[in-house]
């Protein structure tokens, strides 16, 4: 579950990293889950008479899912290695020193220099990584998970680059200002600066960034009855999201995925339903998905994740600090990097953070799986008593969306550790189908 450009349940943890780490990694975003379009009969069906306890897609879909997942695994490692190669080429070709010389020749003021150097370097790396992005989109189209035509895709890519250049230039300026003022403590002070940047991105994303990619309209315009049901779920969970903060998003212009989410915090908090879920899922299933997304906020996953991400950033920055001087002593002259506070050292920092983040992937996934599992639990509890037979509603949704999304029916433990930031689909179906504390006279863990 998760929109293409925002904090969501599919990549809740990694979305926080976009604010700082992704600015440095400059790797294309992971391919979003975009299921193939089911027939109208399949999409609208609500086979309540069928009791589901395990995920068991038809053999042909299981085979297609296996082929798709194998391709995704290849892309993950292939794109990672390719992004490292790009940064090594930038270092070997000495592009950063060339851009540094241009910026220093233009002005002696550091702020003017960064306005020249950072966009040139960031855009160069992005353009060199463009073949990997095109490769990913080609696969999504091949398997029917994307319906976005290439003109629209390219427009989104350009928009992403503009956002990256704006945020990236600001972050690079802060980074090198800190390095110049505190060569031995820069990793700590830059870490402190990253925390408000993370919070700012979380706050502004639904207000500024998301509307650049999708259109939003009040949910009550076309679905007033659903607004009433969503309000029931919201109040049952102890949240306060007035109808004027509930929106419908035109996701169907780019993806076939079904989803709903809650984004932002404080004055920017809002609930969003994708138009795909409004047409493909039953209203009861949509309420469960909404309940899952709401759980991330009610259970304070957002501030917890900001804290966890901040600690991970601290470790990554410190390890980079411990490594970078030795690397510069060995290859700095060859790459024409004068010192760490030289603008030209940026590609090296990008490479170090990219490698360290890759090595941290199993840890990041494990943390994310825990939060997603608890959000599934919350989703069941918050619709219990509102939606009849809530367990089977959730199980049918996961079965349906799992087949559409080409989820692996039997992933290995190794695959789970490296590639799953959610519980596996078999785990999710089994859990929501069997979680029933009420039948034992107990209460839910989160919702009474």
VOPAGU-2260 file (C-alpha; in pm, 1 decimal, decimal comma):
REM VOPAGU-2260
SITE   aa  ch    i         X         Y         Z
SITE  UNK   A    0       0,0       0,0       0,0
SITE  UNK   A    1     139,2     336,9     -81,0
SITE  UNK   A    2     116,4     633,9    -315,2
SITE  UNK   A    3     382,2     694,1    -568,8
SITE  UNK   A    4     528,5    1008,9    -425,3
SITE  UNK   A    5     460,7    1025,1     -55,5
SITE  UNK   A    6     503,6     880,4     289,5
SITE  UNK   A    7     304,5     558,5     282,2
SITE  UNK   A    8     278,3     210,0     422,4
SITE  UNK   A    9     481,3      51,0     144,6
SITE  UNK   A   10     790,3     254,4     222,3
SITE  UNK   A   11     712,4     436,0     541,7
SITE  UNK   A   12    1063,9     410,5     675,2
SITE  UNK   A   13    1248,9     487,2     353,5
SITE  UNK   A   14    1028,0     785,3     280,6
SITE  UNK   A   15    1182,8     963,5     574,2
SITE  UNK   A   16    1525,5     904,7     427,3
SITE  UNK   A   17    1424,2    1099,6     115,6
SITE  UNK   A   18    1465,7    1424,1     302,7
SITE  UNK   A   19    1837,3    1372,8     364,3
SITE  UNK   A   20    1987,2    1041,7     251,3
SITE  UNK   A   21    1813,6    1024,1     -86,4
SITE  UNK   A   22    1928,6    1375,8    -155,5
SITE  UNK   A   23    2280,3    1236,9    -133,5
SITE  UNK   A   24    2227,5     897,5    -289,1
SITE  UNK   A   25    2057,9    1042,7    -596,4
SITE  UNK   A   26    1929,9     698,4    -684,4
SITE  UNK   A   27    1592,9     666,7    -851,0
SITE  UNK   A   28    1305,7     579,6    -622,0
SITE  UNK   A   29    1220,5     211,3    -585,7
SITE  UNK   A   30     954,2      93,3    -830,4
SITE  UNK   A   31     612,4     138,3    -674,2
SITE  UNK   A   32     368,8    -146,3    -639,3
SITE  UNK   A   33     136,4    -100,4    -935,8
SITE  UNK   A   34     -90,8    -399,0    -991,1
SITE  UNK   A   35    -228,4    -504,6   -1324,1
SITE  UNK   A   36    -583,5    -391,6   -1395,9
SITE  UNK   A   37    -828,6    -669,7   -1305,8
SITE  UNK   A   38   -1148,2    -727,5   -1492,4
SITE  UNK   A   39   -1441,6    -524,7   -1364,5
SITE  UNK   A   40   -1604,2    -843,5   -1238,5
SITE  UNK   A   41   -1294,5    -940,7   -1039,0
SITE  UNK   A   42   -1246,0    -593,0    -904,2
SITE  UNK   A   43   -1601,8    -547,8    -787,6
SITE  UNK   A   44   -1655,5    -898,3    -656,6
SITE  UNK   A   45   -1689,0    -946,4    -282,4
SITE  UNK   A   46   -1696,2   -1324,8    -241,4
SITE  UNK   A   47   -1803,4   -1311,4     122,4
SITE  UNK   A   48   -1915,6   -1672,3     100,9
SITE  UNK   A   49   -1554,6   -1785,0      51,7
SITE  UNK   A   50   -1358,3   -1810,9     375,5
SITE  UNK   A   51    -991,5   -1719,6     325,3
SITE  UNK   A   52    -725,3   -1814,6     576,4
SITE  UNK   A   53    -417,3   -1847,9     352,2
SITE  UNK   A   54    -285,7   -1666,8      47,7
SITE  UNK   A   55    -326,4   -1900,4    -249,4
SITE  UNK   A   56    -323,8   -1732,6    -592,5
SITE  UNK   A   57    -408,1   -1938,4    -903,0
SITE  UNK   A   58    -108,8   -2122,4   -1055,9
SITE  UNK   A   59     -82,6   -1892,7   -1358,1
SITE  UNK   A   60     -76,9   -1580,3   -1140,6
SITE  UNK   A   61     172,0   -1742,1    -902,2
SITE  UNK   A   62     403,7   -1817,5   -1195,4
SITE  UNK   A   63     374,0   -1463,9   -1328,0
SITE  UNK   A   64     439,9   -1327,9    -978,8
SITE  UNK   A   65     754,0   -1538,5    -948,3
SITE  UNK   A   66     886,6   -1405,7   -1279,3
SITE  UNK   A   67     808,7   -1048,1   -1183,2
SITE  UNK   A   68     966,5   -1080,7    -838,9
SITE  UNK   A   69    1281,3   -1232,7    -985,5
SITE  UNK   A   70    1302,0    -931,4   -1213,1
SITE  UNK   A   71    1258,8    -695,3    -919,2
SITE  UNK   A   72    1541,3    -866,2    -732,3
SITE  UNK   A   73    1765,3    -828,1   -1035,2
SITE  UNK   A   74    1675,2    -461,1   -1057,1
SITE  UNK   A   75    1746,2    -401,8    -690,3
SITE  UNK   A   76    2102,3    -530,1    -705,7
SITE  UNK   A   77    2159,3    -418,6   -1064,4
SITE  UNK   A   78    2044,8     -62,6   -1002,7
SITE  UNK   A   79    2244,4     -44,7    -681,0
SITE  UNK   A   80    2565,3    -151,1    -852,7
SITE  UNK   A   81    2490,2      77,6   -1144,7
SITE  UNK   A   82    2442,3     378,2    -914,1
SITE  UNK   A   83    2780,1     304,2    -754,1
SITE  UNK   A   84    2938,8     278,6   -1096,5
SITE  UNK   A   85    2793,0     617,1   -1189,7
SITE  UNK   A   86    2949,4     779,5    -884,8
SITE  UNK   A   87    3282,9     607,3    -950,6
SITE  UNK   A   88    3275,6     736,4   -1308,5
SITE  UNK   A   89    3199,8    1087,9   -1187,0
SITE  UNK   A   90    3502,8    1060,3    -959,0
SITE  UNK   A   91    3723,6     903,0   -1226,6
SITE  UNK   A   92    3623,2    1153,2   -1491,9
SITE  UNK   A   93    3689,7    1434,6   -1241,9
SITE  UNK   A   94    3360,5    1604,7   -1320,3
SITE  UNK   A   95    3318,6    1742,5    -967,7
SITE  UNK   A   96    3656,5    1928,1    -977,5
SITE  UNK   A   97    3557,8    2072,8   -1312,5
SITE  UNK   A   98    3224,2    2199,8   -1174,9
SITE  UNK   A   99    3407,3    2326,8    -865,4
SITE  UNK   A  100    3649,3    2526,5   -1078,4
SITE  UNK   A  101    3361,2    2678,2   -1275,3
SITE  UNK   A  102    3178,1    2780,5    -958,2
SITE  UNK   A  103    3491,1    2924,9    -794,9
SITE  UNK   A  104    3574,1    3119,1   -1109,7
SITE  UNK   A  105    3223,7    3265,4   -1110,8
SITE  UNK   A  106    3233,8    3396,7    -754,2
SITE  UNK   A  107    3429,3    3391,8    -431,3
SITE  UNK   A  108    3110,7    3372,5    -228,4
SITE  UNK   A  109    3035,0    3018,7    -113,0
SITE  UNK   A  110    2658,8    3057,5    -149,8
SITE  UNK   A  111    2693,6    3159,4    -515,2
SITE  UNK   A  112    2934,5    2869,8    -570,8
SITE  UNK   A  113    2689,4    2613,7    -434,1
SITE  UNK   A  114    2414,6    2752,1    -659,3
SITE  UNK   A  115    2636,7    2660,1    -955,1
SITE  UNK   A  116    2813,1    2348,4    -831,3
SITE  UNK   A  117    2532,2    2152,8    -661,0
SITE  UNK   A  118    2274,9    2164,2    -945,6
SITE  UNK   A  119    2542,5    2067,2   -1200,7
SITE  UNK   A  120    2663,9    1770,8    -993,9
SITE  UNK   A  121    2319,1    1651,9    -884,9
SITE  UNK   A  122    2174,6    1674,5   -1233,9
SITE  UNK   A  123    2475,3    1495,4   -1385,2
SITE  UNK   A  124    2431,8    1200,9   -1150,5
SITE  UNK   A  125    2055,4    1192,4   -1210,4
SITE  UNK   A  126    2095,6    1194,0   -1588,3
SITE  UNK   A  127    2356,1     916,9   -1572,2
SITE  UNK   A  128    2111,9     715,4   -1359,7
SITE  UNK   A  129    1828,3     775,6   -1606,9
SITE  UNK   A  130    1876,4     442,4   -1793,1
SITE  UNK   A  131    1805,1     254,7   -1469,1
SITE  UNK   A  132    1485,4     454,6   -1418,2
SITE  UNK   A  133    1375,6     383,4   -1774,0
SITE  UNK   A  134    1451,8      13,9   -1720,7
SITE  UNK   A  135    1229,5       8,6   -1412,8
SITE  UNK   A  136     938,6     178,2   -1586,7
SITE  UNK   A  137     969,4     -59,3   -1882,0
SITE  UNK   A  138     927,8    -356,4   -1649,2
SITE  UNK   A  139     627,6    -197,4   -1476,1
SITE  UNK   A  140     461,8    -145,3   -1813,3
SITE  UNK   A  141     547,4    -497,2   -1926,0
SITE  UNK   A  142     375,5    -653,9   -1627,5
SITE  UNK   A  143      78,1    -419,9   -1646,9
SITE  UNK   A  144     150,1    -251,2   -1316,6
SITE  UNK   A  145     184,5      97,2   -1464,6
SITE  UNK   A  146     -55,1     272,1   -1701,0
SITE  UNK   A  147     148,7     590,5   -1720,9
SITE  UNK   A  148     255,2     684,1   -2073,0
SITE  UNK   A  149     610,5     789,6   -2136,4
SITE  UNK   A  150     534,4    1159,0   -2181,1
SITE  UNK   A  151     374,3    1177,6   -1838,4
SITE  UNK   A  152     652,8     967,0   -1689,4
SITE  UNK   A  153     917,6    1200,7   -1828,7
SITE  UNK   A  154     727,5    1501,8   -1697,0
SITE  UNK   A  155     726,6    1345,8   -1349,8
SITE  UNK   A  156    1097,4    1271,6   -1378,5
SITE  UNK   A  157    1170,2    1635,0   -1462,0
SITE  UNK   A  158     951,0    1751,6   -1173,3
SITE  UNK   A  159    1136,4    1517,1    -940,3
SITE  UNK   A  160    1466,4    1661,0   -1057,1
SITE  UNK   A  161    1351,6    2015,9    -988,9
SITE  UNK   A  162    1250,4    1916,9    -634,9
SITE  UNK   A  163    1579,2    1732,4    -591,2
SITE  UNK   A  164    1782,8    2029,1    -711,6
SITE  UNK   A  165    1607,2    2269,3    -475,4
SITE  UNK   A  166    1629,3    2050,0    -165,2
SITE  UNK   A  167    1965,6    1905,8    -263,7
SITE  UNK   A  168    2130,9    2243,0    -315,8
SITE  UNK   A  169    2010,2    2358,2      25,3
SITE  UNK   A  170    2136,5    2041,5     195,3
SITE  UNK   A  171    2474,8    2054,3      18,3
SITE  UNK   A  172    2517,6    2416,0     124,9
SITE  UNK   A  173    2442,7    2327,5     488,7
SITE  UNK   A  174    2671,3    2022,0     475,1
SITE  UNK   A  175    2979,5    2205,4     351,7
SITE  UNK   A  176    2918,0    2504,9     576,8
SITE  UNK   A  177    2924,1    2265,9     871,6
SITE  UNK   A  178    3233,4    2082,1     742,2
SITE  UNK   A  179    3426,8    2408,4     702,6
SITE  UNK   A  180    3336,5    2531,7    1051,1
SITE  UNK   A  181    3386,6    2202,3    1234,9
SITE  UNK   A  182    3604,8    1951,8    1044,8
SITE  UNK   A  183    3601,8    1704,3    1337,8
SITE  UNK   A  184    3236,8    1734,6    1445,9
SITE  UNK   A  185    3065,0    1798,7    1116,0
SITE  UNK   A  186    2892,8    1458,3    1121,7
SITE  UNK   A  187    2719,0    1546,6    1447,9
SITE  UNK   A  188    2618,3    1902,8    1365,4
SITE  UNK   A  189    2495,7    1804,4    1020,8
SITE  UNK   A  190    2293,1    1528,8    1184,7
SITE  UNK   A  191    2129,3    1790,3    1408,7
SITE  UNK   A  192    2047,3    1996,7    1100,3
SITE  UNK   A  193    1891,4    1693,8     927,2
SITE  UNK   A  194    1620,5    1650,7    1190,4
SITE  UNK   A  195    1423,1    1969,8    1113,6
SITE  UNK   A  196    1471,0    1898,3     742,1
SITE  UNK   A  197    1301,0    1561,3     789,0
SITE  UNK   A  198    1014,9    1719,6     980,2
SITE  UNK   A  199     976,8    1994,1     720,0
SITE  UNK   A  200     949,1    1743,6     434,9
SITE  UNK   A  201     689,0    1537,8     621,4
SITE  UNK   A  202     484,5    1851,0     685,4
SITE  UNK   A  203     508,9    2008,3     340,1
SITE  UNK   A  204     475,3    1697,5     125,3
SITE  UNK   A  205      92,4    1676,5     117,4
SITE  UNK   A  206      60,5    2052,0      73,6
SITE  UNK   A  207     324,0    2125,7    -192,2
SITE  UNK   A  208     492,5    1816,5    -335,0
SITE  UNK   A  209     204,2    1572,4    -384,3
SITE  UNK   A  210     -14,6    1813,0    -586,4
SITE  UNK   A  211     269,5    1842,1    -837,9
SITE  UNK   A  212     208,2    1478,3    -936,6
SITE  UNK   A  213    -161,9    1416,0    -875,9
SITE  UNK   A  214    -490,1    1604,2    -864,7
SITE  UNK   A  215    -692,5    1610,2    -544,7
SITE  UNK   A  216   -1057,5    1689,6    -485,4
SITE  UNK   A  217   -1280,1    1665,6    -178,4
SITE  UNK   A  218   -1390,5    1308,1    -114,5
SITE  UNK   A  219   -1740,9    1430,8     -34,4
SITE  UNK   A  220   -1789,9    1559,9    -389,5
SITE  UNK   A  221   -1848,6    1212,8    -537,7
SITE  UNK   A  222   -1860,3     984,7    -233,3
SITE  UNK   A  223   -2051,3    1152,8      50,5
SITE  UNK   A  224   -2165,8     816,0     189,6
SITE  UNK   A  225   -1807,1     695,5     219,0
SITE  UNK   A  226   -1712,5    1011,4     406,8
SITE  UNK   A  227   -1969,5     920,1     671,5
SITE  UNK   A  228   -1817,0     571,3     704,9
SITE  UNK   A  229   -1462,8     706,9     716,8
SITE  UNK   A  230   -1566,1     947,9     990,7
SITE  UNK   A  231   -1694,4     652,1    1192,1
SITE  UNK   A  232   -1359,0     478,5    1159,1
SITE  UNK   A  233   -1169,4     798,1    1239,8
SITE  UNK   A  234   -1373,7     862,2    1553,4
SITE  UNK   A  235   -1346,8     498,1    1659,0
SITE  UNK   A  236    -970,1     539,3    1645,1
SITE  UNK   A  237    -974,5     860,1    1845,7
SITE  UNK   A  238    -861,8    1085,4    1559,9
SITE  UNK   A  239   -1012,1    1407,6    1434,8
SITE  UNK   A  240   -1005,1    1450,7    1057,6
SITE  UNK   A  241   -1293,3    1673,9     942,8
SITE  UNK   A  242   -1457,2    1604,6     603,1
SITE  UNK   A  243   -1282,9    1905,4     447,2
SITE  UNK   A  244    -952,4    1723,6     504,4
SITE  UNK   A  245   -1061,7    1408,5     319,3
SITE  UNK   A  246    -960,3    1392,1     -46,4
SITE  UNK   A  247    -979,0    1174,0    -355,7
SITE  UNK   A  248    -662,6    1140,7    -566,9
SITE  UNK   A  249    -656,4    1057,1    -938,4
SITE  UNK   A  250    -404,9     772,0    -907,1
SITE  UNK   A  251    -562,8     586,0   -1199,8
SITE  UNK   A  252    -384,4     816,6   -1445,5
SITE  UNK   A  253     -55,5     647,0   -1353,8
SITE  UNK   A  254    -113,9     323,7   -1165,8
SITE  UNK   A  255    -365,6      47,2   -1113,4
SITE  UNK   A  256    -282,8       7,9    -744,5
SITE  UNK   A  257    -553,8      45,4    -480,6
SITE  UNK   A  258    -473,4     252,0    -174,9
SITE  UNK   A  259    -569,7     505,1      89,4
SITE  UNK   A  260    -347,7     695,5     328,4
SITE  UNK   A  261    -317,8     961,9     594,5
SITE  UNK   A  262     -39,9    1216,6     535,6
SITE  UNK   A  263     111,3    1518,9     701,8
SITE  UNK   A  264      79,3    1629,5    1061,4
SITE  UNK   A  265     -68,1    1926,9    1240,3
SITE  UNK   A  266    -216,6    2173,3     994,3
SITE  UNK   A  267    -115,0    1955,9     695,2
SITE  UNK   A  268    -275,7    1630,3     812,3
SITE  UNK   A  269    -526,7    1483,1     569,1
SITE  UNK   A  270    -691,7    1158,3     463,0
SITE  UNK   A  271    -671,5    1055,8      97,1
SITE  UNK   A  272    -848,5     781,9     -98,5
SITE  UNK   A  273    -713,3     682,4    -438,1
SITE  UNK   A  274    -974,9     673,5    -710,6
SITE  UNK   A  275    -856,8     321,6    -793,1
SITE  UNK   A  276    -962,8     184,5    -456,6
SITE  UNK   A  277   -1296,2     361,7    -489,2
SITE  UNK   A  278   -1367,9     168,6    -811,0
SITE  UNK   A  279   -1191,3    -165,3    -754,5
SITE  UNK   A  280   -1236,3    -245,2    -387,6
SITE  UNK   A  281   -1555,5    -275,4    -189,6
SITE  UNK   A  282   -1632,9      11,8      50,8
SITE  UNK   A  283   -1561,5    -223,7     341,2
SITE  UNK   A  284   -1219,5    -312,0     200,1
SITE  UNK   A  285   -1144,4      55,9     146,5
SITE  UNK   A  286   -1223,5     121,3     512,0
SITE  UNK   A  287    -978,5    -149,6     620,1
SITE  UNK   A  288    -702,3      -1,4     404,6
SITE  UNK   A  289    -780,2     339,7     545,1
SITE  UNK   A  290    -773,4     195,4     897,1
SITE  UNK   A  291    -429,2      47,0     830,6
SITE  UNK   A  292    -292,3     381,3     712,7
SITE  UNK   A  293    -456,5     562,1    1001,6
SITE  UNK   A  294    -283,8     320,4    1237,1
SITE  UNK   A  295      55,6     459,8    1141,2
SITE  UNK   A  296     -51,8     793,9    1283,3
SITE  UNK   A  297    -259,4     685,8    1581,5
SITE  UNK   A  298      21,1     454,1    1695,1
SITE  UNK   A  299     270,6     740,4    1658,5
SITE  UNK   A  300     472,7     557,3    1395,2
SITE  UNK   A  301     563,3     886,8    1230,9
SITE  UNK   A  302     747,5    1047,1    1527,0
SITE  UNK   A  303     894,0     707,2    1616,7
SITE  UNK   A  304    1024,5     661,7    1265,2
SITE  UNK   A  305    1164,7    1013,9    1255,7
SITE  UNK   A  306    1355,4     928,9    1574,1
SITE  UNK   A  307    1476,4     593,6    1435,9
SITE  UNK   A  308    1575,0     744,1    1101,8
SITE  UNK   A  309    1759,2    1021,3    1282,5
SITE  UNK   A  310    1960,1     766,7    1480,6
SITE  UNK   A  311    2038,8     572,1    1164,4
SITE  UNK   A  312    2151,4     894,2     999,5
SITE  UNK   A  313    2378,0     966,3    1294,7
SITE  UNK   A  314    2545,8     627,4    1255,8
SITE  UNK   A  315    2581,3     666,7     878,9
SITE  UNK   A  316    2729,2    1013,9     906,8
SITE  UNK   A  317    2973,8     904,7    1177,0
SITE  UNK   A  318    3092,7     598,5     983,7
SITE  UNK   A  319    3133,9     817,1     674,4
SITE  UNK   A  320    3339,7    1061,9     880,3
SITE  UNK   A  321    3564,8     781,0    1003,0
SITE  UNK   A  322    3622,2     650,3     650,6
SITE  UNK   A  323    3642,5     954,3     427,7
SITE  UNK   A  324    3980,5    1093,1     540,5
SITE  UNK   A  325    4157,7     764,6     470,0
SITE  UNK   A  326    3999,6     739,4     127,2
SITE  UNK   A  327    4096,9    1096,7      42,8
SITE  UNK   A  328    4454,9    1031,0     156,7
SITE  UNK   A  329    4470,7     735,1     -84,0
SITE  UNK   A  330    4284,9     865,4    -390,5
SITE  UNK   A  331    4208,5    1233,3    -328,4
SITE  UNK   A  332    4496,3    1364,5    -538,8
SITE  UNK   A  333    4407,5    1130,4    -824,1
SITE  UNK   A  334    4048,2    1257,0    -818,6
SITE  UNK   A  335    4165,7    1621,1    -777,9
SITE  UNK   A  336    3984,9    1657,7    -445,9
SITE  UNK   A  337    4177,5    1905,0    -232,9
SITE  UNK   A  338    4019,4    1817,2     102,9
SITE  UNK   A  339    3688,9    1714,7     258,5
SITE  UNK   A  340    3559,6    2073,0     260,1
SITE  UNK   A  341    3620,3    2091,1    -116,1
SITE  UNK   A  342    3294,1    2086,9    -313,6
SITE  UNK   A  343    3450,0    1813,3    -528,2
SITE  UNK   A  344    3432,4    1563,5    -238,9
SITE  UNK   A  345    3053,3    1539,3    -274,3
SITE  UNK   A  346    3049,8    1234,7    -507,3
SITE  UNK   A  347    3267,7    1046,5    -258,6
SITE  UNK   A  348    3025,4    1123,4      24,9
SITE  UNK   A  349    2738,2    1013,0    -197,3
SITE  UNK   A  350    2912,0     684,4    -264,5
SITE  UNK   A  351    2991,9     619,1     100,4
SITE  UNK   A  352    2634,1     687,2     211,5
SITE  UNK   A  353    2496,6     474,6     -70,9
SITE  UNK   A  354    2707,8     173,4      26,5
SITE  UNK   A  355    2629,5     212,3     396,5
SITE  UNK   A  356    2256,9     247,0     330,5
SITE  UNK   A  357    2265,2     -64,5     114,0
SITE  UNK   A  358    2429,3    -260,6     395,4
SITE  UNK   A  359    2163,0    -132,5     636,0
SITE  UNK   A  360    1878,4    -254,2     413,4
SITE  UNK   A  361    1793,4    -568,6     617,7
SITE  UNK   A  362    1772,1    -359,9     933,8
SITE  UNK   A  363    1553,1     -97,7     767,9
SITE  UNK   A  364    1325,1    -366,0     629,3
SITE  UNK   A  365    1293,9    -539,9     965,1
SITE  UNK   A  366    1188,4    -218,4    1137,3
SITE  UNK   A  367     940,1    -138,9     863,4
SITE  UNK   A  368     788,4    -490,3     873,0
SITE  UNK   A  369     720,5    -450,5    1244,2
SITE  UNK   A  370     536,1    -122,1    1196,8
SITE  UNK   A  371     339,1    -256,5     902,6
SITE  UNK   A  372     230,8    -563,1    1099,9
SITE  UNK   A  373     106,2    -345,5    1384,1
SITE  UNK   A  374     -78,2    -122,6    1135,1
SITE  UNK   A  375    -251,8    -435,5    1000,1
SITE  UNK   A  376    -354,5    -520,2    1355,6
SITE  UNK   A  377    -484,3    -169,3    1408,9
SITE  UNK   A  378    -673,6    -177,8    1079,2
SITE  UNK   A  379    -866,0    -486,2    1191,4
SITE  UNK   A  380    -937,8    -344,0    1534,7
SITE  UNK   A  381   -1052,2      -0,7    1420,3
SITE  UNK   A  382   -1312,9    -140,9    1177,6
SITE  UNK   A  383   -1426,4    -415,7    1416,8
SITE  UNK   A  384   -1787,5    -348,7    1507,9
SITE  UNK   A  385   -1825,1    -108,3    1214,2
SITE  UNK   A  386   -1763,6    -346,9     923,5
SITE  UNK   A  387   -1935,7    -687,6     945,1
SITE  UNK   A  388   -1696,6    -984,6     936,7
SITE  UNK   A  389   -1395,1    -751,6     942,2
SITE  UNK   A  390   -1139,2   -1033,9     936,9
SITE  UNK   A  391   -1266,4   -1176,9     611,1
SITE  UNK   A  392   -1301,4    -830,7     457,4
SITE  UNK   A  393    -932,4    -773,7     525,7
SITE  UNK   A  394    -835,3   -1124,0     411,5
SITE  UNK   A  395   -1027,1   -1082,5      85,2
SITE  UNK   A  396    -861,8    -747,5      24,9
SITE  UNK   A  397    -512,6    -889,5      74,8
SITE  UNK   A  398    -594,7   -1192,4    -140,9
SITE  UNK   A  399    -733,2    -972,6    -418,9
SITE  UNK   A  400    -460,9    -710,3    -409,1
SITE  UNK   A  401    -193,1    -978,9    -367,3
SITE  UNK   A  402    -297,0   -1142,3    -692,9
SITE  UNK   A  403    -317,8    -806,2    -867,3
SITE  UNK   A  404      15,4    -693,6    -724,6
SITE  UNK   A  405     184,8   -1020,1    -822,6
SITE  UNK   A  406     296,9   -1089,1    -465,7
SITE  UNK   A  407     513,3   -1395,2    -412,2
SITE  UNK   A  408     304,0   -1674,1    -252,8
SITE  UNK   A  409     610,0   -1839,6     -95,5
SITE  UNK   A  410     911,0   -1607,1     -56,4
SITE  UNK   A  411    1224,3   -1745,4     103,5
SITE  UNK   A  412    1357,4   -1607,1     430,0
SITE  UNK   A  413    1654,3   -1455,2     243,8
SITE  UNK   A  414    1422,7   -1278,1       1,8
SITE  UNK   A  415    1208,8   -1155,1     290,0
SITE  UNK   A  416    1509,4   -1008,1     472,5
SITE  UNK   A  417    1646,4    -822,7     171,0
SITE  UNK   A  418    1333,9    -719,5     -18,8
SITE  UNK   A  419    1032,9    -703,8     211,8
SITE  UNK   A  420     959,2    -384,0     401,8
SITE  UNK   A  421     614,2    -534,0     470,6
SITE  UNK   A  422     525,4    -875,6     606,7
SITE  UNK   A  423     495,4   -1125,5     323,3
SITE  UNK   A  424     153,7   -1162,3     165,3
SITE  UNK   A  425     101,5   -1512,7     313,3
SITE  UNK   A  426     180,7   -1371,2     657,5
SITE  UNK   A  427     -60,2   -1082,0     615,1
SITE  UNK   A  428    -349,6   -1291,1     487,7
SITE  UNK   A  429    -310,4   -1547,5     764,7
SITE  UNK   A  430    -284,2   -1282,4    1034,6
SITE  UNK   A  431    -588,3   -1074,5     941,3
SITE  UNK   A  432    -795,0   -1389,5     884,7
SITE  UNK   A  433    -716,3   -1538,2    1226,5
SITE  UNK   A  434    -668,0   -1235,7    1454,2
SITE  UNK   A  435    -974,0   -1244,1    1678,4
SITE  UNK   A  436    -920,0   -1156,3    2046,3
SITE  UNK   A  437   -1289,8   -1072,5    2081,2
SITE  UNK   A  438   -1397,5   -1436,1    2040,4
SITE  UNK   A  439   -1194,0   -1511,6    2355,1
SITE  UNK   A  440   -1360,4   -1233,2    2548,8
SITE  UNK   A  441   -1055,1   -1008,2    2518,0
SITE  UNK   A  442   -1015,7    -656,6    2382,1
SITE  UNK   A  443    -804,2    -537,0    2093,9
SITE  UNK   A  444    -447,7    -433,2    2163,5
SITE  UNK   A  445    -499,4     -78,2    2040,8
SITE  UNK   A  446    -874,0     -16,4    1998,0
SITE  UNK   A  447   -1113,9    -133,3    2274,7
